[in-house]
């Protein structure tokens, strides 16, 4: 789609942060928000490519904060937390300040949980999943409303707005035949279209910055890998190439039940494009730990960017537009 940049990263590691230093200007820029167990307790951290450092963001409650996502302008962070009882979606500033629940469901906080929150391009509207259905809420009015009709046979997860705001992509588990495919709906939650078909499960979709492609996980070839799909559908292509995978030092990953909340499911299902669309950040099991990696769009160059005992995962690249 866009020209890929061949990256050149030296293998030296910063002892204090566990981040690989780049050799020259041919390196990714910006910041990646991610989940980590460094420090003894799981929480969110921010990796700065320019400064080469890693710092914690916010403070988790009784359980770790999960699944960070940026607003399109890079001025707000969404995440999942159990800090007030029950799993809910929260927002906070990039420095971890001003955390608050995104919604105010009637009936109390323990009856309605919010998962997989994501911003619309307007930086105000937030979509999320409640009881496996798609909902939206405004940062100005925290009263949620369901988008489109209820879908009892289709369990929706991981919704993401297209950059132009016209479509929402999500992963849907069809209980009637136990398939998991990618679907899109319009901004009102209507006019559903199925994008993937065939064998394998399609999980955790995210749009490329120009909206032309959708990145997602699938085990359609037996191993759980990253794929890229045209936003209108078609035949997905595997992103990471076999030679690059072998050189990076990790092997195949078996399919993981997305409804199973073990470590594999929690750490695996997130990947993120860089703001220019030239890079992809993802996590992978290697040497007994889950670490962060980046790859060029063609999947021919893979580099590990964290070296830390424990889990590093759920990367979210900060958008370059910060206004």
N, C-alpha and C positions, 0 to 999 in steps of 0.2 A: 504493500500500500504506500508506504513512504520508504525512502532509502534507509537501509539499516546502517548503523555505525558499528564498525568493528572495534570492539573494546579491548583495551590493553591495561590490565590491572596486575600489579606486582603482588606477590604472595605474602609480603610482609604484613604482619598483624600488629595492630596497636594493643599492647599488653593491657592497657587500662580500659579499653572499650570493646575489644574483639571485633573491630571493623577493618576490612582490608583497605589499604591505601591505594589510590589510583596513581598510575605512573605519569600521566600527562593530561592534556585537556580532553583527550578522547575518553571521557568518563561520564557516567550519569551525574546529573545535578539534582539539587533539591533535597527533600526530606522524605523519609519513609516512616510512617507510624506503624507499630507492630506490637504484638503481644510477646512477652518473654517471662521466663521464670528466674531470670538473673536477679540477684539480691535476696533469693530465698523465698519470695512470694510472687506469684504471678500478677503482673500488671502491664499497663501500656508504656511503651518507650518510643522515643523519637530518634531516628538515625539521621545524622546530618552529613551528606556527602562532602560538602565544602569544608566543614570543620573537622570531619573525621571522628566525631564523637557520638555518644549515645547517652540520652538523659531520660529519666522517668517523667511521665506526664500524668498528673493527678494522683489520687490515692484510692486504691481499691477498698471495698468494704470487707465484709466477712468472707466473701468469695472473690476471685479475680474478675476484673473487667475484661470483656471479650469483644471481638469483632469491630474494630474501629473503622470508621468511614469519615471522609472529609466532606465538607460542603464544597460546592464548585468554586467558591471564591477563596477557599482555604482558611476561612476565619472561624469555623466551628467544627467540632468533632462529635460524631455520633458513636455510641458504644453501648454494649449490653452490660448490665450490672445487677447484682443482688443486694445492693447496699441498704435498701430499706425494706427488704423482704419480698420475695418473688422476683422472677426475672423480668426486667423492664429495660426499655431503651432510654438512654440519657443523652444529653448534649452538654458540651463544655467548651471553654475557650482553648486555643492551642497550648496555653501554658498550664492547663488543668484547672483553671479557676472557673467559678460560676457554673458548677454542675447542676442540672435540674432534669426532672422527668420530662419527656417530650409530650406526654398525653395525660388526660384526666378522664379515664373511663368511669362511667357511672357504676356503682356497685362495689367500689373499693379496689385496692391495688393487688389483692391476692386472687381476684377472680378473673382478671384480664392481664395476660402477659404480652409484651411486645418484643418481637425478634426481628433481626435483619433490617434495621432501619437504614434508610438511604435518602439523601436530599434530591429534590427536583432542581432543575437548572436555575430556578428563581431564588434559590438559597433560603426560601421560607417554607415551602411545602415539604413535608417529610412523608415517605411511604414506609410501611412496615407490615409485618405479618402478625395477626392475632387469630388464634384458633385455626391456623392454616388458611386463612383468607386474607386478601389484600385490603389494607386500610390506608387512609391518609390523614394527616393532621397538619395544621399550620402553626408555625412558631408564635404567631400572634393570637391564635385561638386553639387551645389544647384539647378541644372536644373532637374526638376522632369520628370518622365516618367511613363506612365500607365502600370500596371502589368496585363497581359492578355487582352482579348477583352473587349470592353465596354459592360455593362449589363443593357440595358434600363429598363427591367422588374424586375431586382433584385437590390434593394437599399442596398448597403453594408455599414457596420459600425463596429467599434471596432475591427480592425484586430490585431492579435497577433502572433508573430513568435514562433514556437516550439523551445525548447532549442537547438536541434540539427540543426536548420536552414532549415530542409527539407520541412516543411509544414507551412502554415499560416491558422489560424482559424479566422472566422469572423461571425458576425450576419447578416443575409440577409432577408430583407423584400421583399417578392414576390408579386408584385402589381397585378398579374393576379388572385390570390386567397386570397390576404391579410393575408398570413401566414408569420411568422418570425421564421426561423430555423438557426441552426448552419451549416456552410459549411467549408470545407478546400480546399485549392489550394496548388500547389507546389510553390517553391520559385520564379518561373517565372510567377505566377498568372494563371497557366493552370491546367488541370486535376481536375476540381472541383468535390467534393464529398459532398453529404448531410449527416450530422451526426444525426440530430434529425428529428422526424416526429410526427404526431398526433396532438392533440389539444394543445393550449397554445403557447405563444411566448417565444423564447429562445434568451437571450440578454447578451451582455457584457462578452464574453468568455475570459478566461485566462488559460494558461497552468500551470500544476504543475511543480516544478523545475526539476523533472526527465522526464517530457514529457509524462508520462503514463496516466494522467488524465486531464480533462478540467473542470474548475469551471465556472458556469454561473448562471444567474438568469432566472427563468421561472415561469409563472403563470399556468402551466399545470394542477395543482390541485386546481385552483381557487384563491389561495393567492400567491403573488409574493414572491418566496423563492429562496434560493441558492440550486443548484444541482451540482452533480459531475458526469461526464460521462467518460467512457473509451475513450481514444484518437482515437480509431478506430470505435467508435460508440457503439450501444447497448442500454440498458435501463438505463436512468439516475436515480441516487438515491438522495433523499433529504438529504442535509447535516445536517441541524439543527433539532434535535429531539424535539418532542412536549413537553416533560417534561422540557427540558432545556430551551426552548422558554418561557414557562410559568414562570419558576423560574427567568428568566432574566427580566421579567416584560414588554415585548412588545407582542402585539397581531399580528393578520394577517395583511397583506398589500395588498390592492386591486391592480389589474393590472393598470399600468400607461402607457399612450400612450407615446412611446419613442420619438415621433416627437413633443410632446408638451413640450415647454421649461419652464414649471412651476417648482416650487421648488421640487415637488415630483420626476419629471424626472431627474432633475439636480443632486440631492443628492443620489439617490438610486442606479444607475447602475454602481457600482464599487465594486470589492472585490479583495483580494490579498493573495497569499500564503506567508508564511514565507520562508526564504531561505532554511531551512531544510525540508520544506513541512509538518511540524507537526501542523502548526497553520494556521488559516484563519482570516484575518481582514476584517471587513465589517461595514456598518453603518445601523442604524435602528431608526425609530421614537419611542421615548419613553418620557413620561412626557412632551409632547408638543414641544420637540426639537429632532433634529437628532444627535445621538451620535455614537462614534466608539465603536465597540465590537471586541473581539477575541473569537474564538472557536477552540477546538481541532478538528482533522480531522473527528472523528466519530460524532461530533455534540452533544456530551453528556455533555460537560462543556462549558458554555458561560459566559464570564466576560466582563463587561463594563469597558472601559479604559479611557473614557473622561467623565467629568461632567461639562458641560459648557452651559450656556444659548445661544441659537442660533444653527446654523447648523455646525456639524462636519461630514465630509464625504469624499468620493473618496480616500480611503486609498491605498497607494502603499508602500509595504515593500521593504526596501533597500536590494539589493543582498549582500551576504556576501563576494563575490569576489570583492575586491576593489584594483585594480592594474593598 
